Amino acid sequence: MAMGYIFFAALVVGLCYAFYRWATRKARKRRQIIKQDFPAEWRKILQDRIGFYHTLDEEGKARFEKMLQLFLSEKRITGIETEVDDLTKMLVASSAIIPIFGFHDWEYQNLGEVLIFPGSIKRYENEKNEVVSEMLGRVNPFQNDHYVTLSKPALERGFNDMQDRKNVGIHEFAHLLDQADGEIDGIPKAYLPDNLVRPWQELMLRKIKSIQNGDSDINSYGGTSEAEFFAVVTEYFFEKPDQLAQNHPKLYELLTKIFHQKPRKRFRINFRQLLNPYGKRVGRNESCPCGSGEKYKNCCWQKRGMAA
């Protein structure tokens, strides 16, 4: 009888431990990811291509890097007849993290996968059709998940000029944020305070009407629907915050409350001097991007080789 009780107790303890391991697996994996050094090649891409990265202080840059690492460790990025290299990974992850950088513990629970196409999505799907419309990105529902589809050339162009108010990556992830409340309707209720829902709706409809009447500097695509308006002004907010605040002060103010960010305060930078859209890989004899002052071959490159 005693042996039976001991066996039963051991079985219960084993099951509890197994359940604990299962329940905490994600948190344990995240802790391991956060402890890893940020790859020097990835940092070089951020320095060359991501203007938003340059607007952050050192603490902000470190947090941005960790958010990128977690995103890339948990989300699939798949190339459709095109390579998904480090540059593509950094551009996709940055597109996802920039809009949520002001949030704490936000996750893209509804993101199933990011699909990268070698050109216009519509043109790729209808390559034998001479009359096709350009589609550079979209969000598609599938069962309980959503898939973000992006044109690789358009994704890269979006980060070549951080002040042209156009970024297809940020645009599509804005749709995904909009969808977090269950519907892509231009009203991000999942993180918009209840007392601001009505003011946002009213302002959005007025701005859409102005776009349709040709009385606005907001991209005309934002006048096609409420959902597209939210995605278009999100691009504007992160790429040209000074101009948005000047031309649309109430819109800028509401967006700061939606995203918990005030990019206007940070954007005092000449991105054309800082960014290198066609940046080369880090050379072994170049200064290490980590800022140690050592040559890359004697610093992070050597660490990377040891890790491999």
N, C-alpha and C positions, 0 to 999 in steps of 0.2 A: 504493500500500500504506500509506504513512504517513498519507495523508488518511483511509483507512479506520480506522486505529487511533485517530486523533484524534476521528473521528465516534463511534466506539464508546465511547471514554473519556468524551466529552461526554454521551452517552446514559446511561451508568452514573451519572455525577455528577448528572444531571438526575433520574433515577429515585430515587437516594438522597435527594436534597433533597426530592422530592415525598413520599417515604415519611416523612422526618423531619417535614415539615409536617403530614402526616396523623396521625402518631403523637403529636405534641405539641399538636394543635389544642385539646384540652380544657384542658390546663395553661395555654396562652396565653390562652384565653378567660377562664379563672378569674383570671389576673393582671390582665386588663383590668377585670373586675368588681370585684375587691378595691380597685382604684385609684379607683373611682367614689365620690363622696360619697353618704352615706346620705340619702335624701330627707327633708326636714323634716316632710312630712305623715306619713310612715311613723313617724318618731320620736314625733310627737305621739300617734299611735295606741298605740304601745308604752307611752307614759307614761300614757295614759288607761285602757288596757284590760288590759295584761299585768303582773300582779302579780310574776311571776317576774323580769321585767326590773328591777324596783325592788330586788330582793334582791342585785343584782350591783354590784361596784365599777365604777369608770370603765373600767378595762381589760376587765372582763368584759362590760360593756355594749357596748363597741366590738366585741369578738369575737362577741357574740350578733348584732349588726347585720350583720356580714360573713357569718356563717353563714346568716342570713335571705336576704341578697342572692344568695348562691350557690345556695341552695335554689330561690329563685324564678326564677333565670336558667336552671335546668336541668330543672325539673319543671313539667308542665302542670297548671293548675287550670281546670276547665271547668264552667261553670254550665249546669244542665239547666233551662231555662225560668226562670232567675234570674240576676241580675247578679253578676259577680265583681268587686267593687270593691276599693279599697285595704284597707278594713277586713277583708274576707273573706280577702284574700291574707295580711295580717299574722296573722290568727288561725290560718289553716291552717299557715303557715310556723312560727309559734311553737309550735303543737301538735307539729310534727315535730322542732323543734330542742331544746325543753326536755328530753325524755328522753335525747338524745344529747349534751348540752352538755358532759358530763364525758369524752367520748371524743375521741380525736385521729384526724383523717382518716377519720371514719366517713362512709359514703355509703349512701343508700337505693338500692342497686343494683337491688333487686327492685320498686321503685315505678314503675309505668307512668304513672299519671295519678291526680289527685284530682278526683272528681266531686261537685259541690255541688247538692243538691236543695232546692226551696223549702219543704219540710216533711218530715214523717215519710216515710221511704223506702217502707215497706210501704203506708202510706195513699196515697202518691202513685201507686204502682203499681196499687193496687186501689181507686181513688177511688169506684167505683160499688158497692163492697162495704161494707155497713154494719158488718160484723163483721170488723175487721182489727186486728192487733197493731201496736203502735208499734215501729218500728225506726229509731233515730236515727243509726246508723253501721254500717259493716261493711267487711271486707276481702275482695275477690273475686279469685281467681286467673284469669288468662287467658293461655294459652300460657306464656311464660317470665316474665311480669310479674304484679304484683298491683295492683289498683285499690282505692284508699281512697274510699269513698262516705260523705258526711256530710250531715246535715240542717243547713241554714243557720241556722234559729232555734236549734237545739240547740247548734251550734258557738258561737254568740254567748252563749247562756246559760251555757255552760261557763266563760266568762271574766268573767261578771258578778260572780261570787262566788268568789274564789280560795281559800276555806276551807270549801266545802261538800262536798269530796271527790268532786265529780262534774265531769268534763270529757270530753266525747265525743271531742274531737280527740285529746287525749293517750291516751285509751283505744284508739282505732283505730290510732294509730301504735305503741302498745305491742304490738299484735298483729303489726304489720309487723316490729318488732324481733324478736319471738318467732319469726317465720317465717324469719329470716335464716339459720338452720341447716337450712332445708328443710322444717320442720314447725311448725305452730302448735299447740303442745302444753303451753304453760305453762312450758317449760324452755328459757330463752334460752341454749343451749349456745354460740352464736357468740361470746358475750362473757362467759360465766360460767366462771370457772376450774374446771378438771376436779375439783379436790378439794372444790368446793362443790356439785357437781351432786347428789350423794346427799343431803347435808344439806338442800338446797333442796327436793328431791322429798319427803323425809320431813316437813319442816315444812309444805309446801304441802298435803299430804294431811291432816295433823292440823288445819290451819286450815279446810280445806274441810268437814271433818266437824263442826267447831264451828259453822260457818255453818249447815249443814244442820240441826243440833240446836237452832238458835236461841240459841246461847251466844256470839255474836260481834257486835261493832259494825261489822264489815266488811259492805259492801253485799251483800245476799242474792244478787244476781246472780253474785257471785264464787263461789257454791257450786254453780253449774250445771255447771262443767267446769274442768279445770286451765287451759285457755287463758283463760277468762273470769276466773279467779282472778288470774292474772298481770296482766291489763289493769286490773282493778278496784283491786288493791293499788298499781299504778303511779299511778293517779289519787290515791289516798289519800296516797302517798309525797310527791307533789309539791304537794298542796293542803293537807294537814294533817299535816306531818311531826312536830310536837311531840306530837300526840295519838297518832299511830302509834307513835312511840318509847316513849311512856308505856304504852300498852295492849298493844303487841306488840313488845317490845324486840329479840327475836331476828330477827323478820321485818324490822324496820327496819334492823338491822345487815347482814343479807344483801343487802337492796336497796341499801344504800350501796356494797357491793362489786360489785353488778351494774351500777349506773349510774355509779359513780365520782363520786358527789356526796353531800354531807352537808347537805341543805336545812335541817335543824333548826338549824344554826348561823346560817343567814342569815335565817330567817323570824322576825324580831322586829318586824314592821311592821304598822301598822294600815292594811290595804288599803282599808278603807271610806273613810278620809280621803284616800287618795292617788288612788284610781282613779275615773274618771268614765265609767261604761259608756255614757253617751249623749253622749260628748264631741263638740263641734262641730269643724268644720274650722278650721285655723289662720287667723285673720283677718289681713289685710295690715298692720294697725296693732298687732297683738299682739306680745309679745316672741317672738323667734325660738326655736323648740324646741332649736336647736343649742347654746343657752347663751351666745351671743356678747354678749348685752346689747343688741343692735340690734333694731329693729323687723323683723318678718318681711319686709316689703316691701323693706327696704334690705339684706337679708342673703340667706338661702337662696332666697326667692322670686325675687329678681333673678338669682341664679346659675342657678336652674332655668330661667328664661326664656331666659338666654343659651345654656344647654345645648340647649334645644329648637330 
